[in-house]
């Protein structure tokens, strides 16, 4: 017999029957999330090689990154609902298949247009794969303590992909060219399809809400129009008719999105949640985190290659301190927030990251690496201290039945910030270059802008983020859809703290 979630009922016999499959389930889901996280950092290391071989400009590189992040951001919440309604195993395997096929398409792309199309398809696959993988774990571990341990392992093991991306991207791009960074997903995806079909049991939630199709479509169109205007404005001219039309379309479509969500019976983004100050402040801060972190890391490898003359391989290794610092520090963020409160930890993390970005804005071609690596590490440490506590703050602001939804929205707002960060900071570089400044000066302006925005956000959270007692600090829950579907963590080492 099974529960309504499709999980075998508890009991001595049932427990014994299920446990042998849990190791296989955890292996498959961890590897799936590892593939997604690896892709999120491996691409940055190969951007200089893409620019050279595809003969594209900065705007083309921005689209390579933002095409993927945009689809993940806008489909993430719907991905969890899809998994609940149509089967978590089915959606997970479909996501793996789409992501793998899209990776092969990216590797074979003859032009920048085909590569961007492949990145869009990768985003669709990731938006299905990630929440379904965590939903499978949550459904297979109905006991809270078992679930906490399983999610911790899922986050920790899959999070290795975040740190492995920069060196792997540098090695592969330097030895074989940028297509190799996408081909690496082929064997992983093939293994996941075979192992997942054999070892993972299906589960679903018959009571999952309906999918908000109008809201999803309007969100993609609105944020997509805004991203287009921001990326293309530097080359086409900020006052050109097409760019002004892009900004106008973004305003109109996003206004329509707000109106639709306010009237929908099961909205993908319940606007009522933003009446809570803690929820609004934490998600606003999460947008800034995505903006500054993704926007600045977009330029890390380019700085080492184009400004300091490093090889692609060396540049991939040189960017490692930022992601490695995040992997090491992130597990402690929840404990620090539990002891000292959200406001202190988040504000300190944002201040640290902001100062690190400001110091990066002062580096130049002659700055030795011994005086650069620690700046990257400071940025990584600062952002690692902010993401999990910000999700915890968002969860605390809502009712206990909406914790998964709150964590999913927190992930989505970070991804939206990432889209805007790549677009806006790229516009800063292009605008400074069009004014006669060098690429080095443009990068300095981008890092200084990201640092200033992050420091301003630190002041904002210091004033408005509610301080919580230890007993009140929850952690990211195991689900993020409007049903029981799981969320994509704000950082791969985001864990439940009890």
C-alpha positions in Angstrom: 0.0 0.0 0.0 1.1 3.6 -0.6 0.3 7.0 0.7 -1.2 9.8 -1.3 2.3 10.9 -2.1 3.1 7.6 -3.7 5.5 6.6 -0.9 5.3 3.1 0.6 3.6 3.2 4.0 5.7 3.1 7.1 6.2 -0.1 8.9 8.9 -2.7 9.6 8.3 -4.6 6.5 7.7 -1.6 4.3 10.8 0.2 5.7 13.0 -2.8 5.0 11.6 -3.0 1.4 12.3 0.7 0.7 15.7 1.2 2.2 17.7 -0.8 -0.4 16.4 1.7 -3.1 17.2 4.8 -1.1 21.0 4.6 -1.8 20.3 4.3 -5.5 17.8 7.1 -5.4 20.2 9.4 -3.6 23.0 8.6 -6.1 20.8 9.4 -9.0 19.3 12.6 -7.7 22.7 13.8 -6.4 24.3 13.2 -9.7 21.5 15.0 -11.5 21.9 18.1 -9.4 25.7 17.8 -9.7 25.3 18.0 -13.5 23.2 21.2 -13.2 25.5 22.9 -10.7 28.6 21.9 -12.7 27.1 23.6 -15.7 26.4 26.8 -13.8 30.1 27.4 -13.2 31.8 25.5 -16.0 30.5 27.8 -18.6 32.0 30.9 -17.1 35.5 29.4 -17.5 35.0 28.8 -21.2 33.5 32.2 -22.1 36.8 33.7 -23.4 37.2 30.7 -25.8 33.6 31.0 -26.9 34.2 34.7 -27.7 37.2 33.9 -29.8 35.9 30.9 -31.7 32.4 32.1 -32.2 33.5 35.7 -33.1 31.0 37.2 -30.8 30.9 40.4 -28.7 30.2 40.9 -25.0 26.4 40.9 -25.6 26.7 37.4 -27.1 28.4 36.1 -24.0 25.7 37.7 -21.9 23.0 35.9 -23.8 24.9 32.6 -23.5 24.5 32.9 -19.7 21.2 34.8 -19.4 19.3 32.6 -21.8 19.8 29.7 -19.5 19.3 31.5 -16.2 16.2 33.3 -17.4 14.4 30.0 -18.2 15.5 28.4 -14.9 14.2 31.5 -13.0 10.9 31.6 -14.7 10.1 27.9 -14.8 11.5 26.8 -11.4 8.2 27.1 -9.4 6.2 25.4 -12.2 8.8 22.6 -12.3 7.9 21.6 -8.8 4.2 21.6 -9.6 4.8 19.6 -12.8 6.7 17.0 -10.7 3.9 16.7 -8.2 1.1 16.4 -10.7 2.6 14.3 -13.4 5.1 12.1 -11.4 8.4 13.1 -9.9 10.3 10.3 -11.5 8.8 11.1 -14.9 9.6 14.8 -14.7 13.1 14.1 -13.4 13.9 11.8 -16.3 12.3 14.2 -18.8 14.4 17.0 -17.4 17.6 14.8 -17.6 16.7 13.9 -21.2 16.1 17.5 -22.2 19.2 18.8 -20.4 21.4 16.1 -22.0 20.1 16.6 -25.5 20.4 20.3 -25.2 24.0 19.9 -24.0 24.8 17.9 -27.1 23.1 20.7 -29.2 25.3 23.3 -27.5 28.5 21.4 -28.2 27.6 21.1 -31.9 26.4 24.7 -32.2 27.8 26.2 -35.4 26.9 29.7 -34.4 26.1 31.9 -31.4 22.4 31.7 -32.3 22.3 27.9 -32.1 24.3 27.9 -28.9 21.8 30.3 -27.3 19.0 28.1 -28.4 20.7 25.1 -26.8 21.1 27.1 -23.6 17.4 27.9 -23.5 16.6 24.2 -23.8 19.2 23.5 -21.0 17.3 25.9 -18.8 14.0 24.1 -19.4 15.6 20.8 -18.5 17.3 22.1 -15.4 14.0 23.7 -14.2 12.4 20.3 -14.4 15.3 18.2 -13.1 16.3 20.2 -10.0 13.0 20.5 -8.1 12.0 16.9 -9.2 15.2 15.5 -7.8 14.6 17.0 -4.3 10.9 16.1 -4.4 11.9 12.5 -5.0 14.1 12.5 -1.9 11.5 14.2 0.2 8.8 11.7 -0.9 11.1 8.7 -0.2 12.0 9.9 3.3 8.7 10.6 5.1 10.4 10.6 8.5 11.6 14.2 9.3 15.1 13.2 10.6 15.7 10.8 7.7 14.7 13.6 5.3 17.0 16.1 6.9 20.0 13.7 6.5 19.1 12.8 3.0 18.7 16.4 1.9 22.0 17.3 3.6 23.8 14.6 1.6 22.0 15.7 -1.6 23.1 19.3 -1.0 26.7 18.5 0.0 27.5 15.9 -2.7 25.8 17.7 -5.5 27.4 20.9 -4.4 30.8 19.6 -5.4 29.8 20.5 -8.9 29.9 24.2 -8.0 33.6 24.0 -7.0 34.5 21.6 -9.8 33.2 23.9 -12.6 35.9 26.5 -12.9 38.9 24.1 -13.0 37.0 21.6 -15.2 36.0 24.3 -17.6 39.5 25.7 -17.8 41.0 22.2 -18.4 38.5 21.2 -21.0 38.3 24.5 -22.9 42.1 24.8 -23.0 42.6 21.2 -24.2 39.6 20.6 -26.5 37.8 23.9 -26.9 34.6 25.1 -25.4 32.3 22.4 -26.9 33.9 19.9 -24.5 32.3 21.6 -21.5 28.9 20.6 -22.8 29.9 17.1 -24.0 30.8 16.1 -20.5 27.1 16.1 -19.7 26.4 13.4 -22.3 27.8 10.4 -20.4 26.3 11.7 -17.1 22.9 12.1 -18.6 23.0 8.7 -20.3 23.8 7.0 -17.0 21.1 8.9 -15.2 18.4 7.9 -17.7 19.3 4.2 -17.4 19.8 4.2 -13.7 16.8 6.4 -13.0 14.5 4.3 -15.0 15.6 1.1 -13.1 16.2 2.3 -9.6 13.8 5.2 -9.0 10.2 4.6 -8.0 7.4 6.9 -9.2 5.6 9.2 -6.7 3.2 12.0 -7.1 0.8 14.2 -5.2 -2.8 13.9 -6.6 -3.8 17.0 -4.6 -1.2 19.3 -6.3 -2.6 22.6 -7.5 -3.0 23.4 -11.2 -0.2 25.0 -13.2 -0.3 28.8 -13.6 0.2 28.9 -17.4 -0.7 32.6 -17.9 1.6 33.7 -15.0 4.5 31.5 -16.3 4.2 32.9 -19.9 3.9 36.5 -18.8 6.8 36.2 -16.4 9.1 34.8 -19.2 8.0 37.5 -21.7 8.3 40.4 -19.2 11.7 39.5 -17.8 12.9 38.5 -21.2 11.9 41.8 -22.7 13.7 43.6 -19.9 16.8 41.5 -20.3 16.8 42.1 -24.0 16.7 45.9 -23.6 19.5 45.8 -21.0 21.8 43.6 -23.0 21.3 45.2 -26.4 21.0 48.8 -25.2 24.8 49.2 -25.0 25.3 48.3 -28.7 22.0 49.6 -30.2 21.8 52.8 -28.2 19.8 53.4 -25.1 17.4 55.8 -26.9 16.9 53.7 -30.0 13.3 52.8 -30.8 13.8 49.0 -30.4 15.4 49.4 -27.0 12.8 51.9 -25.8 10.1 49.5 -27.1 11.8 46.7 -25.1 11.6 48.6 -21.9 8.0 49.6 -22.6 7.0 46.0 -23.4 8.7 44.8 -20.1 6.7 47.4 -18.1 3.4 46.5 -19.8 3.8 42.7 -19.6 5.1 42.7 -16.0 2.1 44.9 -15.0 -0.2 42.3 -16.7 1.6 39.6 -14.8 0.9 41.3 -11.5 -2.7 41.8 -12.4 -3.1 38.1 -13.4 -1.4 36.8 -10.3 -3.6 39.0 -8.1 -6.7 37.4 -9.6 -5.5 33.8 -10.1 -6.9 31.1 -7.8 -3.5 29.2 -7.7 -0.9 31.8 -8.7 2.7 30.8 -9.2 3.6 33.9 -7.2 1.1 34.7 -4.5 1.3 38.5 -4.1 -0.2 38.4 -0.6 3.0 37.0 0.8 4.7 40.3 0.1 2.5 42.0 2.7 4.9 40.5 5.2 7.8 42.9 5.6 10.2 40.0 6.5 9.3 38.2 3.3 9.6 41.3 1.1 12.9 42.4 2.6 14.5 38.9 2.4 13.5 38.4 -1.2 14.6 41.9 -2.2 18.0 41.1 -0.6 18.1 37.8 -2.5 17.7 39.7 -5.8 20.7 41.8 -4.9 22.7 38.7 -4.0 21.9 37.1 -7.4 22.6 40.4 -9.1 26.0 41.0 -7.6 27.2 37.4 -7.4 26.3 36.2 -10.9 26.9 39.6 -12.5 30.5 39.8 -11.1 31.4 36.1 -11.5 30.5 36.5 -15.2 33.6 38.6 -15.6 36.1 36.6 -13.4 37.6 34.5 -16.2 37.5 37.4 -18.6 39.5 39.5 -16.2 42.3 37.0 -15.9 42.4 36.2 -19.7 41.9 39.7 -21.2 43.4 41.9 -18.6 46.1 39.8 -17.0 46.9 37.6 -20.0 46.3 34.2 -18.3 45.6 31.1 -20.4 42.0 29.8 -20.2 43.2 26.8 -18.1 45.0 29.1 -15.6 42.1 31.5 -15.5 39.7 28.6 -14.6 42.0 27.7 -11.7 42.4 31.3 -10.6 38.7 31.8 -10.2 38.4 28.8 -7.9 38.8 30.7 -4.5 35.3 32.3 -4.8 33.3 29.1 -5.4 35.5 27.0 -3.1 35.0 29.5 -0.3 31.2 29.3 -0.8 31.3 25.5 -0.6 33.4 25.5 2.6 31.5 28.3 4.4 27.9 27.7 3.4 27.2 24.8 5.8 28.0 27.1 8.7 25.6 29.9 7.6 22.5 28.3 9.0 24.1 27.6 12.4 25.4 31.2 12.7 21.9 32.5 11.8 20.4 30.3 14.5 22.8 31.6 17.1 23.0 35.3 16.2 19.8 36.0 14.1 19.2 36.6 10.4 19.9 40.3 10.5 23.4 40.1 11.9 24.6 37.2 9.7 23.0 38.5 6.5 24.1 42.1 7.0 27.7 41.0 7.9 27.8 38.7 4.8 26.6 41.4 2.5 29.0 43.9 3.9 31.9 41.4 3.5 30.9 40.6 -0.1 30.4 44.3 -1.0 33.8 45.2 0.4 35.4 42.2 -1.5 33.8 43.4 -4.8 35.0 47.0 -4.2 38.5 45.7 -3.8 38.2 43.7 -7.0 37.3 47.0 -8.7 40.7 48.3 -7.8 42.8 45.4 -9.3 44.6 46.0 -12.6 46.8 44.2 -15.2 49.8 44.5 -12.9 48.2 43.2 -9.7 49.8 39.9 -8.6 47.6 36.9 -8.0 48.7 36.8 -4.4 46.9 40.1 -4.1 43.8 38.9 -6.0 42.8 35.5 -4.8 41.9 36.6 -1.3 39.5 39.2 -2.7 37.7 36.5 -4.6 37.6 34.4 -1.4 36.1 37.3 0.6 33.4 37.7 -2.0 32.6 33.9 -1.8 32.5 33.9 2.0 30.3 37.0 2.1 27.7 35.6 -0.2 27.8 32.1 1.4 26.8 33.8 4.7 23.7 35.4 3.1 21.9 32.9 0.9 20.7 30.2 3.3 19.7 32.7 6.1 17.8 34.8 3.6 15.8 31.7 2.6 15.2 30.9 6.3 14.0 34.5 6.8 11.5 34.1 3.9 10.2 30.9 5.3 9.8 32.3 8.8 7.6 35.1 7.4 4.9 32.7 6.1 2.8 30.0 7.6 4.1 26.5 8.2 2.2 25.1 5.2 3.9 27.5 2.8 7.5 27.0 3.7 8.3 25.1 0.5 6.6 27.8 -1.6 8.6 30.5 0.2 11.9 28.7 -0.4 11.0 28.3 -4.0 10.3 32.0 -4.4 13.6 32.8 -2.7 15.4 30.7 -5.3 13.5 32.3 -8.1 14.2 35.8 -6.9 17.9 35.0 -6.8 17.8 33.7 -10.3 16.0 36.8 -11.5 18.7 38.9 -9.8 21.3 36.8 -11.7 19.6 37.5 -15.0 19.6 41.3 -14.3 23.2 41.2 -12.9 24.7 39.8 -16.1 22.7 42.2 -18.2 23.2 45.4 -16.1 26.9 44.9 -15.3 27.6 44.0 -18.9 25.8 47.3 -19.8 28.2 49.1 -17.4 31.2 47.7 -19.2 29.9 48.4 -22.7 28.9 52.0 -21.7 32.3 52.8 -20.3 34.0 51.3 -23.4 31.8 53.3 -25.7 32.9 56.4 -23.8 36.5 55.6 -24.6 37.5 53.6 -21.5 39.5 50.3 -21.8 38.0 46.9 -21.1 40.0 46.9 -17.9 38.4 50.1 -16.8 35.0 48.8 -17.7 35.5 45.7 -15.6 36.6 47.9 -12.7 33.4 49.9 -13.1 31.3 46.7 -13.1 32.9 45.4 -9.9 32.6 48.7 -8.2 28.9 48.9 -9.2 28.2 45.4 -7.8 30.1 46.3 -4.6 28.2 49.5 -4.1 24.8 47.8 -4.6 25.7 45.0 -2.2 26.9 47.5 0.5 23.6 49.5 0.0 21.7 46.2 0.5 23.7 45.5 3.7 22.4 48.8 5.1 18.9 47.9 4.0 18.9 44.5 5.7 20.6 46.0 8.8 17.7 48.4 9.2 14.8 46.2 8.1 15.5 42.5 8.4 13.9 41.3 11.6 16.1 39.7 14.1 15.0 36.2 15.2 15.6 34.1 18.2 17.3 30.8 17.9 14.1 28.9 18.3 12.4 30.8 15.6 15.0 30.2 12.9 13.7 27.6 10.5 15.7 26.4 7.6 14.9 25.7 3.9 12.3 23.1 3.8 12.3 20.1 1.5 9.7 21.4 -0.9 9.2 24.5 -3.0 6.3 24.0 -5.3 2.8 25.0 -4.6 2.3 21.3 -3.9 4.9 19.1 -2.3 7.4 19.6 -5.0 10.9 20.5 -4.0 12.9 23.7 -4.4 16.2 24.5 -6.1 18.4 25.6 -3.2 19.7 29.1 -3.1 23.1 27.5 -2.7 24.0 23.8 -3.2 24.9 23.4 0.4 21.7 25.0 1.8 20.5 22.6 4.5 17.6 22.0 6.8 18.5 23.0 10.4 16.4 21.6 13.1 
